[in-house]
Amino acid sequence: MKSKSGFTRTVVKRNYALITPDGHVPSVFPGWTNCTPVVLISSALGAKLSQFLISLDVKSVGVGETGKDEWFLYVVAGKLKVNGVELTEGGFAFLPPGIKYDVRGAAKDSRLLVFKKTYEPLAGQKPLNFFTGNEKEISEVPFLGDKHARLKTLIPDSLATDMAVNIFTYDPGATLPFVERMIAGGCP
């Protein structure tokens, strides 16, 4: 059921935004056809990254080039192919800057979560190459020794990366031992 116009749980503030499903606005992206992208996070909100949720079907195609950006794609539901590699639910692909991408072969009602960020290398570091995986094949490890808060690291932790994508699993009552925050412009 659609909510009445103007009534939403979406909240946009100076330093954060919560975009709930009732606030999703369908969009169009160059190079993407027969799909429905929704912008969840954008640089227009002051973020240094963008996040999209793209609904795909059997006729959906997304083609283009990453340019100066690095992309991380995560299959929320269904299946699809990224640069010819089939990814099922939980599957992911890292796209380094300067490569072409081709997303197609989706099953009906597939959903793809995309993170896009300008690559900011450390001196002497080169970006990682294109790679794929599935979060179901990555072991959980206790976060800071807490077996009730477990972490899966989807992008290798190295000086060559300036993007982190992780999946946390919390047992009931478990929390982070600190308030997590983003530092604008990288590490202090």
C-alpha positions as CSV (number, residue, x, y, z in Angstrom):
1,M,0.0,0.0,0.0
2,K,1.3,3.4,-1.0
3,S,1.6,6.0,1.8
4,K,-0.2,9.4,1.4
5,S,1.7,12.1,-0.4
6,G,4.2,13.8,2.0
7,F,4.1,11.0,4.6
8,T,7.3,9.0,4.7
9,R,9.9,7.6,7.1
10,T,12.7,9.0,4.9
11,V,14.9,11.5,6.8
12,V,17.5,13.8,5.3
13,K,19.7,15.8,7.6
14,R,22.9,17.8,7.3
15,N,25.2,14.9,8.2
16,Y,23.1,11.8,7.4
17,A,20.2,10.5,5.4
18,L,17.9,7.5,5.8
19,I,16.1,6.7,2.5
20,T,13.4,4.2,3.3
21,P,11.7,2.2,0.5
22,D,8.7,4.5,0.5
23,G,11.1,7.3,-0.5
24,H,12.8,5.5,-3.4
25,V,12.5,7.5,-6.6
26,P,13.0,5.5,-9.9
27,S,15.7,7.0,-12.1
28,V,17.5,6.3,-15.4
29,F,21.2,5.9,-15.9
30,P,23.1,6.3,-19.2
31,G,24.0,2.8,-20.6
32,W,21.4,1.0,-18.4
33,T,18.2,-0.2,-20.1
34,N,15.1,-2.2,-19.1
35,C,16.0,-1.7,-15.4
36,T,14.9,0.6,-12.5
37,P,17.8,2.3,-10.7
38,V,17.2,4.1,-7.4
39,V,19.9,6.4,-6.0
40,L,20.3,5.8,-2.2
41,I,23.4,7.9,-1.6
42,S,24.9,10.5,-3.8
43,S,27.6,13.2,-3.7
44,A,24.8,15.7,-3.9
45,L,24.1,14.8,-0.2
46,G,27.8,15.5,0.6
47,A,29.0,11.9,0.5
48,K,32.2,10.9,-1.2
49,L,30.5,7.9,-2.7
50,S,27.3,6.9,-4.4
51,Q,25.1,3.9,-3.7
52,F,22.4,2.6,-6.0
53,L,19.8,-0.2,-5.9
54,I,19.0,-1.5,-9.4
55,S,16.1,-3.7,-10.1
56,L,16.7,-5.9,-13.2
57,D,14.9,-8.3,-15.3
58,V,15.7,-10.7,-18.2
59,K,16.0,-7.9,-20.7
60,S,18.1,-5.6,-18.5
61,V,21.5,-4.4,-19.7
62,G,24.1,-2.1,-18.1
63,V,27.2,-1.1,-20.0
64,G,29.8,1.6,-19.6
65,E,33.2,2.3,-18.2
66,T,34.2,3.0,-14.6
67,G,36.3,6.1,-15.5
68,K,38.2,7.4,-12.4
69,D,35.8,5.5,-10.1
70,E,36.0,2.0,-8.5
71,W,32.7,0.1,-8.3
72,F,31.5,-2.7,-6.0
73,L,28.4,-4.7,-7.2
74,Y,26.5,-7.0,-4.8
75,V,23.6,-9.2,-5.9
76,V,20.9,-8.8,-3.3
77,A,18.4,-11.1,-5.1
78,G,18.4,-13.2,-8.2
79,K,21.3,-13.7,-10.5
80,L,23.1,-11.9,-13.3
81,K,26.4,-11.7,-15.2
82,V,29.1,-9.1,-14.8
83,N,31.7,-9.0,-17.6
84,G,30.6,-12.6,-18.4
85,V,30.9,-13.9,-14.9
86,E,27.7,-15.3,-13.4
87,L,26.8,-14.0,-9.9
88,T,24.0,-15.4,-7.8
89,E,22.5,-14.0,-4.6
90,G,25.4,-12.9,-2.3
91,G,27.7,-12.7,-5.3
92,F,29.8,-9.6,-5.8
93,A,32.2,-8.0,-8.3
94,F,34.9,-5.3,-7.8
95,L,35.5,-3.1,-10.8
96,P,38.7,-1.0,-10.7
97,P,38.9,2.4,-12.3
98,G,39.4,2.5,-16.1
99,I,37.7,-0.7,-17.1
100,K,34.5,-1.4,-19.2
101,Y,31.7,-3.2,-17.5
102,D,28.8,-5.3,-18.9
103,V,25.9,-6.3,-16.7
104,R,23.3,-8.6,-18.3
105,G,21.7,-12.0,-18.1
106,A,19.7,-11.2,-15.1
107,A,16.9,-13.5,-13.8
108,K,13.5,-12.0,-13.3
109,D,13.2,-9.8,-10.2
110,S,17.0,-9.5,-9.6
111,R,18.3,-6.7,-7.5
112,L,21.9,-5.3,-7.6
113,L,23.4,-3.0,-5.0
114,V,26.2,-0.8,-6.4
115,F,28.8,1.3,-4.6
116,K,30.7,3.8,-6.7
117,K,33.6,5.9,-5.4
118,T,36.4,8.0,-7.0
119,Y,39.6,6.0,-6.6
120,E,42.2,7.8,-4.4
121,P,45.4,5.8,-4.4
122,L,48.3,6.1,-2.0
123,A,51.6,7.0,-3.7
124,G,53.0,4.0,-5.5
125,Q,49.9,1.9,-5.2
126,K,47.9,0.5,-8.1
127,P,44.2,-0.5,-7.8
128,L,43.2,-4.1,-7.4
129,N,42.2,-5.9,-10.6
130,F,38.6,-7.0,-11.4
131,F,37.5,-9.8,-9.2
132,T,34.3,-11.6,-8.2
133,G,33.2,-13.8,-5.3
134,N,30.3,-14.8,-3.1
135,E,29.8,-13.7,0.5
136,K,28.6,-17.3,1.3
137,E,32.2,-18.5,0.6
138,I,33.8,-16.0,3.0
139,S,34.3,-17.0,6.6
140,E,33.0,-14.9,9.4
141,V,35.7,-13.8,12.0
142,P,35.0,-12.4,15.4
143,F,35.3,-8.6,15.3
144,L,37.9,-7.4,17.8
145,G,37.7,-10.9,19.4
146,D,33.9,-10.7,20.0
147,K,32.4,-14.0,18.8
148,H,28.9,-12.3,19.0
149,A,29.8,-9.7,16.4
150,R,31.3,-11.3,13.3
151,L,32.7,-9.7,10.2
152,K,33.1,-10.8,6.5
153,T,35.5,-8.7,4.5
154,L,34.6,-8.7,0.9
155,I,37.4,-6.4,-0.4
156,P,40.9,-7.4,0.6
157,D,42.3,-5.2,3.3
158,S,45.4,-3.7,1.6
159,L,47.1,-0.4,0.9
160,A,46.0,-0.7,-2.7
161,T,42.3,-0.3,-1.7
162,D,40.6,2.8,-0.5
163,M,37.2,1.2,-0.2
164,A,35.9,-1.3,2.3
165,V,32.8,-3.4,1.9
166,N,32.0,-5.7,4.9
167,I,29.1,-7.7,6.2
168,F,28.6,-7.7,9.9
169,T,26.5,-10.4,11.7
170,Y,25.4,-9.5,15.3
171,D,23.9,-12.0,17.7
172,P,21.0,-10.6,19.7
173,G,22.3,-7.9,22.1
174,A,25.7,-7.6,20.4
175,T,27.0,-4.2,19.4
176,L,30.1,-2.5,18.1
177,P,32.3,-1.5,21.0
178,F,32.5,2.1,19.7
179,V,30.6,4.6,17.5
180,E,31.7,4.0,13.9
181,R,32.4,7.1,11.9
182,M,33.7,8.1,8.5
183,I,36.6,10.4,8.2
184,A,36.3,12.8,5.3
185,G,39.3,12.6,3.0
186,G,40.7,9.4,4.5
187,C,42.7,8.6,7.6
188,P,44.0,11.4,9.8
